[in-house]
């Protein structure tokens, strides 16, 4: 069954939830090994020859083509991104290149790791895409590199997820309070938050009725934290941020100084626009921004 593709909420609701069609990664739904080097975390065949006409606002000539979102392990330099940087290999071995690539709608500071590929990538029934790989030079951005070395994603690859699977968590990181974007298109964490965790799904997620997440779903998010005596406990976010902008990121606003080490969300509550429900999914929090130099992976 073909998925209706994204309806991006970019430019005042014109393209609402374009990323919401992403399915889950081909990794286990419990993704317990975050990558800090140059790797692809997920790739999803989101639409087969059915991008809507409004996709031309993202990519001239994109209407009627395929769509595939790809999540990278680190944020990238937008200027280093070109369509010829990617190749998609089908089950039979046919190689395709994207017609266009875009970072929208996940383009707030700190979010630049989800790339939407638009083009002809194979047929879901006869010869579906099986692998996506980076063949050009895509560089991590200097701001995300910090004390880490700037990396090139050339050579990274990941198996493509089939259409029918629901969305999963693929990445999480601590967001220093001083670096929280004030110009985000999504909602912000309250001022009283003492720690913020950004989680990245392999696609946008909403409720089955297509509404945005609320207080009930906030309580479903479960964050494991490590106390000063090295014991662990589970808490729920005090609030959710980065809602209402149609991308695949959420901010978990915490009221604790304990070090956040992992995030879990139970199965069956969030869905992409094709109404594919999420599996039970969890992810370790990337240690690059962890407090006190804690090593989490």
Phi, psi and omega in degrees: 000130183280140180274137167294137188274188188299149173239081192302136171267053178250142188060064171057061169077002181298321186235051187302128172062041183300324180279353186295349180275356184300144173260194185274160177289160178283354171288172174301149177299337174261089186272089190264011183227080180297146181255133177253351177272190183277099180217163172264128181273329180195156173214134186226129176281094190275337183201139180248105177055040185213023174299134183290168182301323182294349175295342177295341176289335176268323187210111180300123184089006182285339180302130179086359179266181177272159175229137180217109173279142180231132178252129180259160184287340178221157176292155189236166173281115182305325183291344181270001186265124178222151179304323183288357177287343185243149168229143176242127182251127180279173180303325181275354179102002178290138182254131178237154173239148180294151171280321178215159170224149179209150175267355180286146005266359184275074187231019170289160175306132181091351183256356192284062178229357179252117183249127176267120177264133180235129180169204176249113189241010182119179182247132186300327183268318188266320183205075185288157175295139183244334186213139171239137183219156178263122182244354178246188182267109173240120187254145171292148182280155185295324181297321180281340181289319180055237178277353179278159178288143172293137185237159176247130183277359180306129180098346178288146179206161178206148175292147181275136178279137178290169188294327195277350184278147179279171186286148181226158172287136179233348182201148174210148180206155172283134176252109178306137183302328181289346184252004179293126184293131177273344182257021180297147177282341179267178181289155183258161172285151177294157183299331183282358177295133180257350179202141182232132176245126173268127174247144181239122172271160177286357173195168178296146181230141175216180178281166180301329179275008178073009175281165178283159179299149180231201185294326179298314181290329174303318181287345177279332174295131182234120182250125175271128180238154179251126182276175181297333179269015176072010172277164181240148176214163182247136180227168174250149177300147175285336179198163173247140176237176182062039175262157172086008181245004172075011180260192187252024181244144168231149171254126176262113185266113187253152173242067178203150174265352178296148185284122178283129185240339178199162181226141177227148173222130185286161184287148164091016184243332182244150185218155169276175181299344175275004179066029171279121184279149180290147169280172169298126190219140179213160182206140172286150180275129180303136189275356187302323182251015182294151181288148171058021177072018181300134176263120188256343184248000000 
